[in-house]
Amino acid sequence: MLIRAPLRSLSGYVAKCFLAGAACIALVSTPMAVRGAQIPLLPFFEDISDIIEANPSQMRYGVAIVDVDQDGRFEAFVTGYAGADGSRGAPNELFNFKDGRLVNVAPSLGLSAPQRQAIGVAACDVDADGKEEIYVLNTDTYGGDKRFGDHLFKRNDGGRFEDVMEQDVNAVSRSTFAGRSVACVDRQGTGKYDVAAASYGRPLLLFEMSDPSTNTVRDVAQEVGFTGVTGGRGITGGPLYPGVQYATRKGMDVYMDNENGPSFFFRNDGKGGFTEVARELGLQDANENGRGVALVDANADGRIDIVTGNWNGFHRMWLAPSPDARRTAFVDAAPRELAAPSPIRTVLSADFDNDGYPELFFNNICSCPHDMPSMCASPNRLFKTTDGVHWHAVPVGSAEERYGRGTGAAAYDIDGDGLLELLISHGENRAEPLSLHRVALYDAAKANHYVRVLPLTASGAPARGALVTLVDGNGRKQVRVIDPGSGYLCQQEPVAHFGLGLVANIKSITIEWPSGETRTILQPALDQQHVVSPA
């Protein structure tokens, strides 16, 4: 595939790579040309699924990235829904990277729960002990009441996980509603997280561990204004209300894209209470059926924007308004090829090639009711930018999965090499194995600089929802939100991963916690991960 387009400079990167050879140019994988020269667009991802030690076909959904043993390396929690034969219930998996292989260690930690049908998952510190608990949303019916409750896995002194929702003290708090995604919310800026659940056809849930000494959990949704009944789908959070910063107002906002009704935006009042203001912000999108959601600065203005995928509807790129805008409303600026309808599931944003600009990955599902794949191909999509503003579809490579039943996905650095891998789960209407991918031009991507920032709470757990801003040596700004839950049914690693391309220095990195605390690190070292606690 050859494309002609005007040259867009990437701080001289394109020109330098053009002199260095075609392979380096192809790393950009973006529609462009150098003075009319044609540049081939090569497949972006290559398959590395063979490093997964045991990878049976089954029906899976959500994926969450969590460090369960606090060794500095992240594991991937993958929810199990149904067996290869369609039988109800399948074990959850927890993949640990060891000796070059991804090994499932869930059985040894008490996390398998094979009798349940898990769909959504998120991890966060709900009791402020410095370790993340894992909330797993189980659903055995499409909507309304369900048979089995959810899990809240907490690690005991012996190293295994126990489900505190099964304790007698939480009998009245167990969820009996079908649902989809979950996300973690530091609504008061204390570093102690609640878990928000996108119920389907029932009231929303917001679980809080009110008494950590007894593991008592209760639903506080009604008393804090986190209310609504809808077909809940995707959910995420952060400092999302236009013009508001954690320093002037504590606590995370929450965004939900729904189906069969308007989406929700819950504005935090700074005291842990919420007001639903999606209409005010132009985010209701009531005629579409939401699925995946990702936070990204989509137009290089230093503000957090919201990208949403709508089931067989027009996908959105909601740009946050500028401070001098007349209205505090988001505006959909999705380019035509990005907006084009598809049977979408997960949406995620990550810089897989470390060129300094994030990619947007759309995970679709081959959703026809019959088994004739040539009639229902739904390839995944990848969108790339080289200026932070203009987005183009590029060849996905191995992660295209034209006939795949994609249900979830997460990006994280599996092996500590400074490059992100892409893990995709599958299922729903056909059992399939997991797939794992990395950038195809690996050596060229390794030549790019990067930096990773892991903010911690005062207790020492990942500070999900924190805002991280990087200013590089050229004065260019990048922003990330530490993921509290996103994609669809999923949660990404709790790290702000910044590719830098050939830029060889950083002016500053600033972390803003939901508590309002702020720290700035001047001229941090490149090509490593920085762990940062509040002052």
C-alpha positions in Angstrom: 0.0 0.0 0.0 1.5 3.4 -1.1 0.3 6.8 -0.1 1.2 10.3 -1.1 0.7 13.1 1.4 2.3 16.4 2.5 5.4 16.0 4.7 4.6 16.5 8.4 7.8 17.0 10.4 8.3 15.0 13.6 11.2 17.1 14.9 13.2 16.1 11.9 12.5 12.4 12.5 11.1 11.7 9.1 13.9 13.4 7.3 16.6 11.7 9.4 15.0 8.3 9.0 14.6 8.8 5.2 18.4 9.1 5.0 18.9 6.1 7.3 16.8 3.7 5.3 13.3 2.5 4.4 12.9 0.4 7.6 13.2 3.5 9.8 10.7 5.4 7.7 8.3 2.5 7.9 8.3 2.7 11.6 6.3 5.9 11.3 3.6 3.8 9.6 1.7 6.9 8.7 0.4 8.4 5.4 3.2 10.7 4.4 5.8 11.4 1.7 9.2 13.1 1.5 9.1 15.6 -1.4 6.8 13.4 -3.4 8.6 10.1 -2.6 6.3 7.2 -1.9 6.7 5.6 1.5 5.2 2.1 2.1 2.9 1.6 5.0 4.0 -1.7 6.6 2.0 -3.7 9.1 2.3 -2.2 12.5 2.0 -5.2 14.8 3.6 -8.7 14.8 2.2 -11.7 16.7 4.1 -13.0 19.7 1.3 -15.1 21.2 3.7 -18.1 21.4 5.2 -16.8 24.6 1.8 -17.5 26.4 2.6 -20.8 28.1 -1.0 -22.2 28.4 -3.5 -20.5 26.1 -6.6 -22.6 25.7 -9.6 -21.5 23.6 -12.4 -20.2 25.8 -14.7 -17.2 26.1 -13.0 -14.3 27.8 -13.8 -10.6 28.3 -12.1 -8.0 30.5 -8.4 -7.5 31.0 -6.8 -5.5 33.9 -3.1 -4.8 34.5 -2.1 -5.0 38.1 1.0 -5.8 40.2 -0.4 -8.4 42.5 2.9 -9.1 44.4 4.4 -5.6 44.3 7.6 -6.8 42.7 7.5 -3.9 40.2 6.4 -6.1 37.3 2.8 -6.1 36.1 0.5 -9.1 35.7 -2.5 -9.4 33.4 -5.8 -10.5 35.0 -8.1 -11.9 32.3 -11.7 -12.7 33.1 -13.2 -16.1 32.2 -16.8 -16.3 31.0 -17.5 -19.7 29.3 -15.7 -22.8 28.3 -14.7 -23.9 24.8 -17.9 -25.9 24.5 -20.0 -22.9 25.6 -20.6 -24.2 29.1 -21.3 -21.5 31.6 -18.3 -20.5 33.8 -14.6 -20.5 33.0 -11.6 -19.8 35.1 -10.0 -16.3 35.4 -6.4 -16.2 34.6 -3.5 -14.1 35.9 -0.5 -14.0 33.6 3.0 -13.4 35.1 6.1 -12.9 32.9 8.8 -15.3 33.9 11.8 -16.6 32.0 10.5 -15.2 28.7 7.0 -16.8 29.1 3.6 -15.6 30.3 2.5 -18.1 32.9 -1.0 -18.4 34.5 -0.6 -18.2 38.2 -4.3 -17.6 39.1 -4.9 -21.1 40.6 -2.1 -20.8 43.1 -3.4 -17.4 44.3 -7.1 -18.3 44.6 -8.2 -16.1 41.7 -9.6 -18.6 39.2 -13.3 -18.8 40.4 -14.2 -21.1 37.5 -17.9 -21.4 38.5 -18.6 -17.7 37.8 -19.1 -15.8 34.5 -16.7 -12.8 34.7 -16.9 -9.9 32.3 -15.5 -6.7 33.8 -12.5 -6.1 36.0 -10.5 -3.3 37.7 -7.9 -3.1 40.4 -7.3 -0.4 43.0 -6.5 0.2 46.7 -10.0 0.2 48.3 -8.7 0.0 51.9 -5.7 2.4 51.8 -3.2 -0.4 52.8 -0.9 0.3 49.8 -1.9 -2.8 47.8 -4.5 -3.0 45.1 -7.6 -5.2 45.5 -9.2 -6.7 42.4 -12.9 -6.2 41.7 -14.4 -8.7 39.2 -17.9 -8.1 37.8 -19.7 -11.3 37.1 -22.9 -11.4 35.0 -24.9 -14.5 34.0 -27.7 -12.6 32.3 -27.8 -9.8 29.8 -29.7 -7.3 31.9 -31.6 -7.0 35.2 -31.1 -9.4 38.1 -28.4 -12.0 38.0 -27.7 -15.2 39.9 -24.1 -14.8 41.1 -22.6 -11.8 42.8 -19.3 -10.1 42.1 -15.9 -10.6 43.6 -13.7 -8.2 45.6 -10.4 -10.1 45.9 -8.1 -9.0 48.7 -4.7 -10.6 49.4 -4.3 -12.2 52.8 -1.2 -12.5 54.9 -0.4 -15.9 53.3 -0.2 -14.4 49.8 -3.5 -15.8 48.5 -6.6 -13.8 47.6 -9.9 -14.0 49.4 -13.3 -12.7 48.2 -14.4 -10.3 50.9 -17.8 -10.0 49.2 -18.5 -13.6 50.4 -18.0 -12.6 54.0 -21.2 -12.4 56.1 -20.6 -8.7 56.9 -21.2 -8.0 53.2 -24.3 -10.1 52.6 -26.5 -7.1 52.0 -24.0 -5.3 49.7 -23.5 -8.1 47.2 -24.4 -7.0 43.7 -27.4 -8.8 42.2 -27.5 -6.7 39.0 -26.2 -7.5 35.6 -23.4 -5.1 34.6 -20.5 -4.5 32.3 -17.5 -2.3 33.0 -16.1 -1.2 36.3 -13.7 1.6 37.2 -11.9 2.9 40.3 -12.8 6.3 41.7 -10.9 8.4 44.3 -13.9 10.6 44.8 -12.6 12.4 47.9 -8.9 12.7 47.0 -7.8 10.5 49.9 -6.0 7.7 47.9 -8.7 5.3 49.0 -10.8 4.2 46.0 -14.4 3.3 45.5 -15.4 0.9 42.7 -18.0 2.2 40.2 -20.0 -0.5 38.3 -21.9 0.1 35.1 -25.1 -1.7 35.9 -27.4 -2.8 33.0 -31.1 -2.0 33.5 -30.6 -1.4 37.2 -29.3 1.5 39.4 -25.6 2.3 39.3 -23.4 1.0 42.0 -20.5 2.7 43.9 -18.9 0.3 46.4 -16.9 1.7 49.2 -14.9 -0.2 51.9 -16.4 1.7 54.8 -14.6 -0.3 57.5 -11.3 -1.8 56.4 -10.8 -3.5 59.8 -13.8 -5.8 59.1 -13.7 -5.6 55.3 -17.2 -4.0 55.3 -18.3 -2.9 51.9 -21.4 -0.8 51.2 -23.0 0.9 48.2 -22.8 4.7 48.6 -24.1 5.6 45.1 -27.4 7.1 46.3 -26.0 9.2 49.1 -23.3 10.8 46.9 -25.4 11.4 43.8 -23.9 8.7 41.6 -27.4 7.8 40.3 -29.0 6.6 37.1 -30.6 3.6 35.4 -29.3 2.8 32.0 -27.7 0.2 29.8 -24.3 0.8 31.3 -21.3 0.0 29.1 -17.9 1.8 29.2 -16.7 3.8 32.2 -13.6 5.8 33.1 -12.6 8.8 35.3 -10.1 11.5 36.0 -9.9 15.3 36.0 -12.3 15.5 33.1 -14.6 18.5 33.8 -13.3 21.4 31.5 -11.2 24.0 33.2 -11.0 22.2 36.6 -7.8 20.9 38.1 -7.2 18.7 41.1 -5.3 21.6 42.7 -8.5 23.7 42.9 -11.0 20.8 43.3 -10.2 17.4 44.8 -11.6 14.1 43.5 -12.2 12.4 40.2 -15.0 12.9 37.7 -16.6 9.9 36.1 -17.7 9.4 32.5 -19.9 6.5 31.3 -20.9 5.8 27.7 -24.2 3.9 27.7 -26.6 2.3 25.3 -30.4 2.6 24.9 -30.1 6.0 26.5 -27.8 9.0 27.1 -24.3 8.7 28.4 -23.5 10.1 31.9 -20.9 12.5 33.1 -20.7 12.8 36.9 -19.0 16.0 38.0 -17.3 15.8 41.3 -18.1 18.7 43.7 -14.7 18.5 45.4 -16.2 16.9 48.5 -16.9 13.4 47.0 -20.4 14.1 45.8 -21.5 14.0 42.2 -23.9 15.9 39.8 -24.7 14.4 36.4 -24.0 17.0 33.7 -23.6 15.1 30.4 -26.2 17.3 28.7 -24.4 20.5 29.7 -21.2 19.1 28.3 -22.7 17.9 25.0 -21.8 14.3 25.8 -25.1 12.5 26.0 -24.9 11.0 22.5 -28.3 9.4 23.2 -28.8 8.0 19.7 -25.7 5.8 19.9 -24.9 2.6 21.8 -21.6 3.1 23.7 -18.9 0.5 24.2 -15.2 1.4 24.6 -13.8 4.6 26.0 -10.2 6.0 26.1 -8.7 9.2 27.4 -6.1 10.9 25.2 -5.0 14.4 24.2 -6.4 14.1 20.6 -5.5 17.5 19.3 -2.2 18.5 21.0 -3.7 21.2 23.2 -2.6 19.7 26.5 -6.1 18.8 27.6 -7.7 15.4 28.1 -10.1 14.4 25.4 -12.5 11.4 25.3 -12.6 8.9 22.5 -15.6 6.6 22.5 -16.6 3.6 20.4 -20.3 3.1 19.6 -21.7 -0.3 18.6 -22.2 -0.3 14.8 -22.6 3.5 15.2 -20.5 6.5 14.7 -17.4 6.6 16.9 -16.6 9.9 18.6 -13.5 12.0 19.4 -14.8 14.4 22.0 -12.4 17.4 22.2 -12.4 19.3 25.5 -13.3 23.0 25.2 -10.6 25.6 25.5 -10.6 27.9 28.6 -11.9 30.8 26.5 -14.7 28.8 24.8 -18.2 30.3 25.1 -19.6 27.0 26.2 -18.1 24.2 28.4 -19.1 21.6 25.8 -17.1 18.9 24.2 -17.1 18.8 20.4 -16.9 15.7 18.3 -14.0 16.0 15.9 -13.6 12.4 14.8 -12.2 12.1 11.2 -14.4 10.2 8.8 -12.4 7.0 8.8 -12.1 6.9 12.6 -15.9 7.6 13.0 -16.9 4.9 10.5 -19.3 2.4 12.3 -18.1 -1.0 13.4 -19.0 -3.7 15.9 -16.6 -2.2 18.4 -15.6 -3.4 21.9 -12.4 -2.0 23.4 -10.9 1.4 22.6 -7.4 2.1 23.9 -4.7 4.7 23.5 -1.0 3.9 23.9 2.3 4.8 22.2 3.4 1.4 21.0 6.4 2.5 19.0 7.7 5.2 21.3 7.7 7.8 18.5 6.2 10.4 20.9 2.6 10.2 19.7 -0.1 7.7 20.9 -1.9 5.3 18.7 -5.6 4.6 19.0 -6.6 0.9 18.8 -10.2 -0.1 18.0 -11.0 -3.7 18.9 -13.9 -5.0 16.9 -15.8 -8.3 17.1 -16.9 -10.5 14.2 -20.5 -10.6 15.4 -22.6 -12.4 12.8 -24.9 -15.2 14.2 -23.6 -17.8 11.8 -20.1 -19.2 11.2 -19.5 -17.8 7.8 -16.6 -15.4 8.5 -16.3 -14.1 4.9 -19.7 -12.5 5.4 -19.0 -10.7 8.6 -15.3 -9.7 8.7 -14.8 -7.0 11.3 -11.1 -6.2 11.3 -9.6 -4.2 14.2 -8.4 -0.7 13.4 -5.3 1.3 14.3 -5.1 5.1 14.0 -1.9 7.1 14.1 -0.8 10.7 14.3 2.6 12.3 13.6 1.6 15.8 14.7 -0.9 15.1 17.5 -3.8 16.5 15.6 -4.4 14.6 12.3 -5.3 11.0 12.7 -5.0 8.3 9.9 -5.8 4.6 9.7 -2.7 2.4 9.2 -2.2 -1.3 8.5 -2.7 -3.1 11.8 -0.7 -6.1 11.0 -1.2 -9.2 13.2 -3.6 -7.4 15.5 -6.1 -6.9 12.7 -7.8 -10.2 13.4 -10.3 -9.8 10.6 -12.4 -12.7 11.8 -11.7 -12.5 15.5 -14.2 -12.3 18.3 -12.3 -9.5 20.2 -13.9 -8.7 23.6 -11.2 -6.9 25.5 -7.6 -5.5 25.3 -4.9 -3.9 27.3 -1.5 -2.4 26.7 1.4 -2.8 29.1 5.2 -3.4 29.2 5.3 -7.1 29.8 9.1 -7.6 29.9 10.5 -4.3 31.0 12.1 -3.4 27.7 10.4 0.0 27.5 8.0 -1.0 24.7 4.3 -1.7 25.2 2.7 -5.0 24.2 -0.9 -5.5 23.2 -2.9 -8.3 24.8 -6.3 -9.1 23.2 -9.0 -11.3 24.7 -11.8 -13.0 22.6 -15.0 -14.9 23.0 -18.7 -14.1 23.3 -20.0 -16.1 20.3 -17.0 -18.4 19.8 -14.2 -19.7 22.0 -10.7 -18.4 21.0 -7.3 -18.1 22.6 -5.7 -14.9 23.7 -3.4 -13.1 21.3 -0.4 -11.0 22.1 1.3 -8.4 19.8 4.2 -6.0 19.7 5.4 -3.4 17.2 6.7 -5.2 14.1 9.8 -3.0 13.6 11.0 -3.7 17.1 14.7 -2.7 16.7 13.7 0.6 15.2 11.3 1.3 17.9 13.9 0.4 20.5 16.0 3.3 19.1 13.4 5.7 20.4 13.6 7.2 23.8 10.9 6.8 26.4 10.1 7.5 30.0 7.5 5.8 32.4 6.0 7.4 35.4 4.3 5.4 38.2 2.6 7.8 40.7 1.8 6.3 44.1 -0.7 7.3 46.7 0.3 8.3 50.2 -0.3 4.6 51.2 2.0 3.3 48.4 -0.5 2.0 45.9 -0.8 3.1 42.2 -2.5 6.5 42.1 -5.1 5.7 39.5 -6.8 8.9 38.1 -3.7 11.0 38.6 -2.8 13.4 35.8 0.8 13.3 34.5 2.2 16.1 32.2 5.5 15.8 30.4 7.3 18.7 28.7 10.2 17.6 26.5 13.4 19.4 25.5 11.6 21.0 22.6 8.8 22.4 24.8 6.2 20.0 23.5 3.7 18.8 26.1 2.2 15.3 26.5 -0.5 14.4 29.1 -1.7 11.1 30.5 -4.3 10.0 33.1 -3.3 7.0 35.2 -5.9 4.5 34.1 -8.8 3.9 36.6 -10.7 1.7 34.1 -11.2 2.1 30.4 -11.4 0.4 27.0 -14.5 -1.7 27.6 -14.6 -4.1 30.5 -10.8 -3.4 30.9 -8.2 -1.4 32.8 -4.7 -0.5 31.5 -1.4 -0.4 33.4 -1.2 2.3 36.1 1.7 4.0 34.4 2.1 7.1 32.3 4.1 5.8 29.4 5.6 8.5 27.2 7.4 7.8 23.9 9.9 10.5 23.0 11.1 9.6 19.5 14.6 11.0 19.0 14.1 13.8 21.6 17.0 13.2 24.1 16.0 15.3 27.0 13.0 16.2 29.2 12.4 19.6 30.8 9.9 18.4 33.4 7.3 15.9 34.5 4.4 17.1 36.7 2.1 14.8 38.6 -1.3 16.0 39.9 -3.0 13.7 42.4 -6.8 13.6 43.0 -5.9 14.9 46.5 -4.8 18.2 44.9 -1.1 17.6 45.7 1.3 18.3 42.9 5.0 17.4 42.3 7.3 18.5 39.5 10.5 16.6 38.6 13.0 18.6 36.6 15.1 16.9 33.9 14.3 13.3 34.8 16.5 10.6 33.3 15.4 9.0 30.1 14.6 5.3 29.2 13.5 4.2 32.7 10.5 4.2 35.0 10.2 6.8 37.8 8.1 5.9 40.8 6.8 9.1 42.4 5.1 9.5 45.8 3.3 12.6 47.0 5.5 15.2 48.8 
